[in-house]
Amino acid sequence: MADILTPDLCVIGAGSGGLAVAEAARAYGASVVLVEKARLGGNALHAGAIPAKALVAAAAHAQALRDGAAFGIAADEPKINFRKVHDHVEQVIAALAPHDAAGRLEALGVEIIRGAARFINRKALSVGDSEIRARRFVIATGARLPIPSIPGLDAVPYFTSETILDNTRKLTHLVVIGGGGVALELAQAYARLGTEVTVVENGPMLAGFDPELAAVALKRVEEEGVRLRAHTTVTAIQARSMGIGVAVQNGEDDQLLDVSHILVAAERMPNLAGLDLDKAGIRMNKADPRLLLLSPGLKTTNPRVYAVGDAAGGQSVQAAVRQAEVVVRSVLLGAMAKPDALRVPRVVSTDPELAEIGLNEALARLRHGAGFRVTRWSYADNDRARTSRATYGLAKLITDRSGRILGAGVVGPGAGELVALFSLAMTGGLRADKLAELVAPYPSYAEIAVRLGEEFRRGGTAKPLIRQWISLNKLLG
């Protein structure tokens, strides 16, 4: 006979979103069952953001040695020990893993069930010998990497953006299929670690980011030796006794690349296979059949079932955590809220780093027509950047005509940290001219936010107000 559980909340998936839901729900005193068929912590910890950033950090140290001459520090070409680079990555994962350990969650009162979940009707799901009849369910199953249908790919070994993090040896010539953030991060990291790298993308590189800012990051990646082939399609893979042949096409131009390894790094998609969603009355989005059909509050077509993270199109740890907060408050407190995806920073850890929040220039033009302003400030005019010879960067502030901040984008050192200032300003409802009142350390990259505020004021919004104040005082005597 099946073991029947009746918690307040059943969370399917123990990645960033699922863990955030479980912990928040327990903080409100709700009973929680957490279902996970693999490792706690999900992709971000074991094969995503954390190990990728650890690899990027190792590669940055190698590049720093090459760039030392400008500071009067001469060094030979760095000697890379890939086994030790891999050990560094594993040590980072191991140091963070206890935070997501089962013992800690169980101490919070979360009941963990190992296995694959599938819905058996609109009100219950099964996991092995257990049947869970929860008051509410949350799908937090993360994402999977789609493998492109390229003739010959299945006949050769290849890495994915997850498995390449297990590599322990130098690669001769790596071709990266995909031009998103993860693809560019790994491409630059491997180039800095001594590998010849070619990136192939059938559209633009870093699609979705501000093209002006993306171009700055891409130019530096190319300057470091990575070959970028945008708007290029991989048409076939040829297995050889030595190496691999990769046929690519750009318009009418065909070429055959001789490579040693392939990395498939396409954008990830929600991992919803095997859940038997139809039995729960959960429908997919007709506009994009890969995605669930969700209400603004992240409720599926079954009112008992919600979704967060990649399953809800979150695409990042911070998005999943924000969505988790909204769902838990909705489920347990009846709070009607919806997450604002534009308030979540988007960061690519290339060098220079690329970060955006809110509307970029293209989206602002689409939504506001001509009713917006763009204010820019260059890293070349920042003293901290000058001291570090890191003047290769740009910050953009997007506002409406009154100064309300619609978004911001930064490409340059510390972009991910700097964009957090704009996130705080947007959340607090600060207008662009208020940035000029920030007291930032000198010299610091944070001064860029101050300069953007000053530049906005000089653009004319504040001056009429000052003139009106002076005129009023004259009239009063």
VOGU-3710 file (C-alpha; in Angstrom, 3 decimals, decimal comma):
1> madiltpdlc> 0,000/0,000/0,000  1,320/3,429/-0,955  2,490/5,804/1,749  0,120/8,800/1,565  1,445/12,237/2,519  -0,727/15,337/2,948  1,573/18,378/3,391  0,573/21,993/2,927  3,082/22,250/0,104  4,892/19,818/-2,167
11> vigagsggla> 7,891/21,190/-4,047  9,120/19,251/-7,079  12,842/19,922/-7,553  15,582/20,945/-5,122  17,453/23,514/-7,161  17,693/27,200/-6,282  13,988/27,880/-6,762  12,761/24,740/-5,044  15,007/25,236/-2,029  13,908/28,863/-1,720
21> vaeaarayga> 10,232/27,831/-1,781  10,760/25,080/0,809  12,686/27,315/3,208  10,303/30,251/2,896  7,278/28,016/3,413  8,803/26,489/6,554  9,518/29,984/7,862  5,747/30,570/7,765  5,129/27,275/9,559  3,782/25,309/6,588
31> svvlvekarl> 4,466/21,578/6,266  6,656/20,885/3,226  7,602/17,820/1,211  10,528/18,307/-1,184  10,949/15,838/-4,062  14,311/15,484/-5,841  15,496/12,731/-8,169  19,137/13,874/-8,363  21,393/16,048/-6,178  20,218/18,804/-3,887
41> ggnalhagai> 21,315/22,232/-5,079  20,403/21,738/-8,704  22,254/22,799/-11,803  23,478/26,159/-10,498  25,569/24,512/-7,788  26,767/21,355/-9,485  27,034/22,125/-13,184  25,998/25,719/-13,805  26,693/29,181/-12,443  28,962/28,235/-9,525
51> pakalvaaaa> 31,435/25,886/-11,284  31,410/28,052/-14,427  32,315/31,154/-12,429  35,029/29,199/-10,618  36,515/28,254/-14,005  36,244/31,867/-15,186  38,110/32,996/-12,047  40,949/30,540/-12,705  41,224/31,757/-16,297  41,292/35,377/-15,106
61> haqalrdgaa> 44,411/34,641/-13,040  46,109/33,239/-16,136  45,233/36,354/-18,114  46,456/38,635/-15,326  49,921/37,149/-15,729  49,882/37,937/-19,447  48,737/41,511/-18,799  51,290/42,239/-16,085  53,856/43,967/-18,306  51,771/47,151/-18,459
71> fgiaadepki> 52,108/47,409/-14,659  55,845/46,781/-14,724  55,457/43,108/-13,786  56,999/40,715/-16,272  55,960/37,057/-16,293  56,326/34,083/-18,587  53,292/32,572/-20,324  51,333/30,871/-17,513  51,636/27,123/-17,157  48,180/25,605/-16,908
81> nfrkvhdhve> 47,563/22,409/-14,959  44,027/21,439/-15,937  43,804/18,796/-13,224  44,446/21,468/-10,594  42,052/23,888/-12,291  39,416/21,158/-12,049  40,312/20,575/-8,399  39,757/24,294/-7,736  36,279/24,067/-9,285  35,415/20,980/-7,225
91> qviaalaphd> 36,630/22,622/-4,022  34,334/25,581/-4,622  31,351/23,263/-5,122  32,259/21,243/-2,022  32,502/24,385/0,095  29,006/25,485/-0,895  27,314/22,076/-0,904  26,731/21,857/2,880  24,431/24,869/2,604  22,062/22,714/0,553
101> aagrlealgv> 22,624/19,455/2,443  19,687/17,261/3,312  20,479/17,380/7,020  20,098/21,152/7,157  16,787/21,056/5,313  15,470/18,257/7,487  16,476/20,239/10,553  14,218/22,998/9,256  11,383/20,471/9,115  11,414/19,786/5,370
111> eiirgaarfi> 10,615/16,168/4,478  12,772/15,041/1,549  11,695/12,260/-0,799  14,123/10,933/-3,385  12,782/9,913/-6,768  11,028/11,065/-9,932  7,647/12,726/-9,470  4,676/12,340/-11,796  1,138/13,611/-11,438  -1,578/10,955/-11,193
121> nrkalsvgds> -4,496/13,422/-11,144  -5,222/17,121/-10,489  -4,726/16,729/-6,728  -1,901/14,230/-6,277  1,405/12,910/-7,563  3,415/9,781/-6,964  7,089/9,289/-6,147  8,083/5,632/-5,931  5,854/4,068/-3,287  4,646/7,426/-1,959
131> eirarrfvia> 1,557/9,337/-2,982  1,518/13,042/-2,163  -1,807/14,828/-1,799  -0,652/18,340/-1,029  -2,797/21,427/-0,636  -0,572/23,109/-3,223  2,271/22,017/-5,524  5,215/23,976/-6,926  7,071/22,808/-10,027  10,742/23,767/-9,664
141> tgarlpipsi> 12,343/21,184/-11,931  14,990/23,422/-13,468  16,164/23,229/-17,057  17,848/20,870/-19,437  20,252/21,449/-22,286  18,711/20,794/-25,708  21,007/18,924/-28,075  20,758/20,319/-31,620  19,848/18,027/-34,492  23,104/18,276/-36,432
151> pgldavpyft> 23,958/15,433/-38,823  26,900/13,470/-37,438  26,840/14,949/-33,928  25,722/11,676/-32,397  28,726/9,912/-33,994  31,368/11,930/-32,107  32,018/12,629/-28,426  31,089/16,137/-27,350  30,927/18,266/-24,234  27,893/20,149/-22,987
161> setildntrk> 28,054/23,291/-20,885  27,655/20,947/-17,886  30,076/18,107/-18,692  32,924/20,376/-19,817  33,274/21,459/-16,199  34,520/17,926/-15,463  37,340/18,217/-18,010  40,851/17,704/-16,637  43,069/18,153/-19,695  44,040/20,802/-22,204
171> lthlvviggg> 41,977/20,962/-25,393  43,641/21,822/-28,707  40,822/23,455/-30,694  37,365/23,764/-29,157  34,364/24,759/-31,242  31,496/26,144/-29,177  27,995/25,771/-30,608  25,934/28,609/-29,156  26,447/32,317/-28,605  24,668/33,052/-25,340
181> gvalelaqay> 26,158/34,167/-22,055  27,310/30,737/-20,852  28,846/29,938/-24,245  30,870/33,166/-24,287  31,981/32,773/-20,657  33,318/29,264/-21,299  34,839/30,239/-24,658  36,857/33,105/-23,173  37,868/31,020/-20,148  39,215/28,195/-22,305
191> arlgtevtvv> 41,016/30,627/-24,599  42,730/32,141/-21,557  43,696/28,634/-20,457  45,536/28,063/-23,733  42,922/26,503/-26,028  42,173/27,660/-29,566  38,436/28,497/-29,532  35,829/29,146/-32,215  32,254/30,124/-31,342  29,466/29,447/-33,856
201> engpmlagfd> 25,981/30,952/-33,437  23,192/30,920/-36,010  22,042/34,381/-34,877  23,695/37,339/-33,152  26,065/36,788/-30,227  24,614/37,665/-26,807  21,142/38,077/-28,267  18,769/39,912/-25,951  21,420/42,210/-24,502  21,939/45,808/-25,544
211> pelaavalkr> 23,908/45,513/-28,818  26,075/48,537/-27,993  27,156/47,033/-24,667  27,428/43,487/-26,004  29,728/44,707/-28,772  32,220/45,984/-26,189  32,397/42,599/-24,456  32,581/40,697/-27,752  35,366/42,914/-29,086  37,531/42,120/-26,059
221> veeegvrlra> 36,778/38,386/-26,345  37,878/38,514/-29,993  41,014/40,483/-29,114  42,005/37,630/-26,823  41,915/35,233/-29,760  38,428/33,735/-29,743  37,004/33,464/-33,252  33,364/34,583/-33,244  31,183/33,425/-36,120  27,753/35,018/-35,731
231> httvtaiqar> 24,864/34,228/-38,105  26,602/30,972/-38,955  25,046/27,500/-38,945  26,721/24,193/-38,182  25,469/21,996/-41,019  27,284/18,721/-40,321  29,814/16,964/-38,093  32,369/14,575/-39,541  34,026/11,902/-37,429  37,715/11,392/-38,287
241> smgigvavqn> 40,516/9,158/-37,129  42,268/12,315/-35,877  40,098/15,184/-34,744  36,644/16,248/-35,900  35,402/18,099/-38,972  32,752/20,767/-38,398  30,997/22,073/-41,517  29,644/25,624/-41,132  27,684/27,905/-43,427  27,336/31,689/-43,436
251> geddqlldvs> 25,061/32,755/-46,248  26,505/31,114/-49,321  29,937/30,669/-47,750  30,703/27,082/-46,689  33,744/26,113/-44,633  35,084/23,040/-42,879  36,719/23,565/-39,475  39,317/21,147/-38,154  38,736/20,876/-34,403  39,659/18,577/-31,550
261> hilvaaermp> 36,550/18,977/-29,371  32,970/20,211/-29,519  31,049/22,055/-26,820  27,263/22,260/-27,143  26,248/25,365/-25,196  22,811/26,273/-26,491  20,340/28,122/-24,272  18,683/25,826/-21,752  14,964/24,977/-21,762  12,522/23,972/-18,976
271> nlagldldka> 12,856/20,368/-17,809  9,259/19,169/-17,661  9,552/15,682/-19,137  8,042/12,790/-17,199  5,752/14,848/-14,956  2,539/13,703/-16,731  1,279/17,274/-16,700  -1,797/16,407/-18,742  -3,115/14,215/-15,920  -3,005/17,268/-13,658
281> girmnkadpr> -4,769/19,481/-16,179  -1,642/21,585/-16,731  -1,401/23,075/-20,221  1,566/24,403/-22,154  1,864/27,879/-23,653  0,675/27,851/-27,281  2,963/30,774/-28,115  5,957/28,712/-26,951  5,157/25,011/-26,421  8,331/24,571/-24,350
291> llllspglkt> 6,872/26,747/-21,584  4,020/26,281/-19,136  0,949/28,455/-19,530  1,132/30,596/-16,388  -0,838/33,425/-14,824  1,071/36,619/-13,885  1,257/35,143/-10,364  2,947/31,964/-11,691  -0,119/29,728/-11,312  -0,596/26,990/-13,922
301> tnprvyavgd> -3,941/26,064/-15,504  -4,410/23,827/-12,461  -5,042/26,319/-9,606  -3,351/23,966/-7,138  -0,045/24,048/-9,038  2,513/26,845/-9,395  5,918/27,032/-11,087  9,190/28,841/-10,338  12,681/29,092/-11,796  13,460/27,668/-15,214
311> aaggqsvqaa> 10,087/25,916/-15,222  8,545/29,404/-15,157  11,034/30,966/-17,567  13,189/32,348/-14,742  16,565/31,601/-16,348  18,661/32,604/-13,315  19,132/31,910/-9,616  18,059/35,406/-8,591  14,908/35,186/-10,742  14,017/31,824/-9,178
321> vrqaevvvrs> 14,436/33,178/-5,656  12,263/36,211/-6,380  9,590/33,984/-7,900  9,748/31,688/-4,860  8,950/34,620/-2,567  5,926/35,577/-4,661  4,574/32,021/-4,806  4,941/31,306/-1,093  3,193/34,551/-0,166  0,420/33,745/-2,624
331> vllgamakpd> -0,039/30,142/-1,458  0,183/30,739/2,285  -0,948/34,339/2,745  -3,225/34,866/-0,237  -1,110/37,837/-1,308  -1,826/38,792/-4,911  1,502/39,682/-6,467  3,461/38,989/-9,596  7,222/38,952/-10,063  8,696/41,625/-12,298
341> alrvprvvst> 11,265/39,905/-14,484  12,690/43,265/-15,512  13,716/43,983/-11,905  16,078/40,987/-11,920  19,699/41,710/-12,991  21,106/39,758/-15,935  24,856/39,192/-15,834  27,379/37,599/-18,204  30,762/36,908/-16,613  32,928/37,644/-19,606
351> dpelaeigln> 35,819/40,063/-19,206  34,676/42,796/-19,348  31,567/41,771/-17,442  28,175/42,579/-18,922  25,143/43,347/-16,731  21,678/44,758/-17,348  18,508/45,426/-15,388  15,133/46,656/-16,549  14,648/47,946/-20,067  17,539/48,289/-22,458
361> ealarlrhga> 17,469/50,875/-25,219  15,678/48,652/-27,754  12,944/47,622/-25,308  12,507/51,222/-24,126  11,995/52,344/-27,715  9,460/49,553/-28,246  7,476/50,458/-25,120  7,917/54,231/-24,906  8,559/55,325/-28,486  10,542/58,559/-28,309
371> gfrvtrwsya> 9,572/59,194/-24,688  12,780/58,025/-23,060  16,340/59,222/-22,516  19,686/57,458/-22,633  22,507/58,769/-20,444  26,013/57,340/-20,905  29,261/57,366/-18,955  32,521/55,814/-20,088  34,913/53,818/-17,912  37,656/55,881/-19,580
381> dndrartsra> 36,420/58,820/-17,471  36,546/56,886/-14,183  39,656/57,273/-12,030  39,431/53,803/-10,503  39,344/52,312/-13,994  42,384/54,385/-14,965  44,417/53,105/-12,002  43,679/49,519/-13,043  44,116/50,153/-16,786  40,537/48,910/-17,086
391> tyglaklitd> 39,052/51,759/-19,113  37,395/49,370/-21,559  33,743/49,833/-20,624  30,514/51,810/-20,739  27,451/52,404/-18,548  24,014/53,395/-19,851  21,033/54,661/-17,876  17,577/54,424/-19,456  14,941/56,817/-18,080  11,645/58,336/-19,049
401> rsgrilgagv> 11,533/62,086/-19,628  10,819/62,793/-15,962  13,850/60,844/-14,774  12,163/57,619/-13,644  14,720/54,845/-14,114  13,483/52,281/-16,625  16,699/50,280/-16,796  20,460/50,317/-16,849  23,276/48,433/-18,526  26,972/48,224/-17,791
411> vgpgagelva> 29,875/46,572/-19,544  33,172/46,793/-17,703  34,928/45,674/-14,510  32,517/45,153/-11,620  29,454/45,530/-13,856  27,517/42,954/-11,836  28,174/44,858/-8,614  27,469/48,260/-10,159  24,132/47,188/-11,619  23,026/46,313/-8,073
421> lfslamtggl> 23,044/50,061/-7,311  20,599/50,630/-10,153  18,491/47,723/-8,913  18,249/49,368/-5,500  17,427/52,732/-7,071  14,638/51,208/-9,177  13,203/49,283/-6,225  13,249/52,408/-4,072  11,656/54,556/-6,780  14,645/56,919/-6,977
431> radklaelva> 14,867/59,135/-10,016  18,009/59,499/-12,061  19,023/62,879/-10,630  19,107/61,372/-7,120  22,058/59,204/-8,162  24,128/62,393/-8,133  23,619/62,563/-4,359  25,232/59,173/-3,733  28,454/59,566/-1,747  30,737/56,978/-3,322
441> pypsyaeiav> 34,278/56,112/-2,226  37,053/57,681/-4,266  38,283/56,225/-6,481  35,658/53,565/-7,123  33,558/52,146/-9,919  30,487/53,206/-7,911  31,309/56,791/-8,944  30,012/55,868/-12,389  26,482/55,833/-10,946  27,088/59,299/-9,483
451> rlgeefrrgg> 28,362/60,625/-12,805  25,320/59,233/-14,605  23,104/61,138/-12,175  25,072/64,331/-12,750  25,022/63,831/-16,496  21,252/63,359/-16,388  20,894/66,657/-14,518  23,038/68,428/-17,079  20,726/67,091/-19,760  18,114/69,679/-18,878
461> takplirqwi> 15,592/68,072/-16,532  16,826/69,773/-13,366  17,797/73,155/-14,859  14,260/74,467/-15,471  13,373/73,610/-11,870  16,395/75,554/-10,621  15,487/78,558/-12,813  11,907/78,487/-11,485  13,200/78,446/-7,898  15,508/81,436/-8,581
471> slnkllg> 12,689/83,367/-10,281  10,335/82,711/-7,368  12,891/83,983/-4,868  13,369/87,160/-6,901  9,635/87,814/-6,870  9,518/87,330/-3,119  12,106/89,965/-2,665
//
